[in-house]
Amino acid sequence: MSKWFGYKLTVPQKVKAHRGSCLLIPCQFTSVRLVGSSPVGIWKVGSKTGKEVSRNNKSQNLWENLNVYLVGDLKVKNCTTLLYGIQPNHAKKYYFREETITYTFYEFVEITIQDLPVIDTPAQMMEGTLVTLNCSAPAPCADENPSIRWDNLLNGTANQSETTRADGNKAMVSILTFTATFLHNKKTLTCTAQYTVGSVNKTPPLSTMRTHSGVSRWTVSHRPS
């Protein structure tokens, strides 16, 4: 394995993004060889020998329509990369190479696309009980966390916060709390994640708003008297 030879890439195994949003890939590496004075960071798609999709801040091939920013300092072995305009066809595995050490790392990062916010709801609720619903959406860029809104608070309250999922990916979660009544039976509830794309100071594309919605429906049971 690569680490036996003193070369290792540290990246998340998977990173999640919404269609059209930005994506931050945390990336660091170790190497026996010293990084040159003019380092070149390269991302490849599919395998260690796959096509190049970027060189430093220049995108090409599969990433040609993305805005790519290698925000890490390669001289200190930080290869963190910021992408704008992620689309479903970018959901693949990617390998990193630093040209001045002439090495492509064995470790890879896989980009996955989550098109809709996820709503966690109980299949059935009891009338008169306090109910909690969670709506979550990926938050891959700290400066562009989505704003999550519910189409109906059901006379309850909603609070939003950032969390880290079990897989290490960041997410924004909105927690809606309300008291279930018979009026909520078979009701459809929608949560929407709204992203502002292009808010970091890296000469990004113009800011745009993108929205994605998730829908949930449930049954409320009558509480016996």
N, C-alpha and C positions, 0 to 999 in steps of 0.2 A: 504493500500500500504506500501511497505517497508520503505519509508521515514518517515512514522508516528512513526516508532520505532527507528529512529536514524540511520538507515542503508540505504545507497544509493551508487550505482555504477554509475560512470560517464564515459560513453563510447560513441563513435559515434553509431547512430542507424544502419548505414550500412557503410562498408568499401569495397573499390573496389581494385582488383588486377588483373594482367595479369597472365595467366597460366605459371607456372614455375618461377615466380618472387618472390620477398620478399613481406612481408606485415607487417606494423607496426600498432598495435592496441593501441592507447592511452587509458589509463585506470587509474582511481583513485577511491577511495572509502572512505566513512565515516562509522564509527561504534561506538556504545555505548561502546562496550567492547574494551579493549586495545589489540593490536596485541602482541602476545607472542615473546619471544626472538629468537625463531627459526621458523619463519612463513613459511607456505606452501601455495603456490598459485595453485589453481586447475581450469582448464577449463573443462566444461562439454558440450556435444553436444545435441541439440534438446530441452532440458527442464532442470529445476532445478534438476530433478532426473535422468537426462541422464547419459550416460557412460562418464567416465573421459577420456579426450584426452591428458591431460598433467598434470604433477606435477612439479612445478618449471620449471627446464630446461629439464625434461624428458618427451618425447612424447610417446603416446601409443594409441592403438585402431585405430580410424580413422586418427589420426595424426602420426602414427608410422613411416611414411616415411618422415615426416617433421623435420627440424631442428628448435627447439623451444628455445628461449632465453627470460626469464623473466627479462627484462632489468631494470624494475622499482624496487625501494626499498620498499618491503612490510612493513618494519618497520615504514615507513612514509606514508603508505597506498597508494603507487604508484604501480599499477599492470600492467604497460605498457609492452606489449609482442611483440616480433619480431619473425616472422615466415619466413622460407625459403622453397621454392619448392611448392608453392600453386598450386593445381590442381582443376579441375571442381568439383570433388566429395567432396571438402572441402566447397562448397558453402552452408552453413547452418547457423543456429542460435546457438550462444554459450553463456553459462552462467558461471559466475566466482564465486569461493568459496575460502575463506581464512580459513584454517583449525583451526588455534589457536583461532579464534573468533567463530568457529563452525557455520558459516553462509554462505548460498548460496544466492546471490543477485537476486532480481526479474528482474532487468534490464538485457538486453542482447545486444549483437552485432551480426549483420548478415554479413557474408562474401559473396560478390558477385564477379563473374568472368567476366571481359570484355576482350574477346579474341582479338578484333581488335581495332586499333585506330579509332576514329570517325572524319569524315571529314564533316564540315558544308559548303555546297555549295548552291548557288541559283540555282533553276531549270533552269533558263534562264538568259543569259547575253546579253547585248547590245554591239555591235561592237564599239570599240573606248573608252569604259568606263573603269575606273579603278576598278578592281575586287579584293576582299579580300577573301581568303579561310582559314579556321581554321582547323588544324588537332590536336586533343588532345588525350592524353593517360594517364592512371592513374600513379601517382607518390607517391605510398604509403610509400616509404622509402626515407628520405631526402638524404642519402648518395648514393642512387642508382637511381637517376632520369634518365628516358630514354632519349636517344638522338633521335630526330625525323628528318627524312630526306625525301625529296620529290624526286621522280625519274626524275622530269623535273621542272625547275623553270620558264619555259615559258617566258624567258627573263625578269623575275621579280626578286624580292628579298624575302628572308625568314628570319624571326626573331623568336627566341625561348625564352620562359619565363615560369616561374612557376605561377600557379594561384590556387585559391581556389574556388571550385564549390559551387553552392547553397546548396548542401547537406553536405558541410563541408569537402569533400574529396579533397586532393591535386591532381593537374594534371599538366602535361607539355603541353604547347600549342605552335605550330609553325604556324605563320601567314605568308601566302604567298600572296604577292601583285604583280599584273601584269596588263597590259592593254590587254583587250580582242580583238582578231582579228578573221577574218573568218577562219584562219588556226587552231583555237582552237575548231571549231565546231565538236561535237561528240568525242572529245578527251577524252581519259582515263588517269587519273592521280592517282598515287599511293604514299601514304606516309607510311613510315616504322618507327616503334618505336623499338629501340634497347636497351635492358637492359643488364647491367653487374651485374650478381648475385654473391654475396659473397665478397663485398668490405669493409664491416665494420670490425673493430677490435674486434670480438667476437668469435674467433676460428670458423669461418663459413666454409661451404664447399668450394671447389676450385672454383675460379671465372670462370664463363661461360658466353657466349654471347647468348642471345635469341632475336629473331626478330619477330615482328608481323606487318602485313601490312593491310591498309585499302585502298579501291579503290573508286573513284568517276568519274562520267561521266555526261556531261551537253551539253546544246545547246546554241550556240551563234547566236543571231539574227542580221540581217543586219540593220544598222542605216539608215533610209530614208534620202535622200539628199534634 
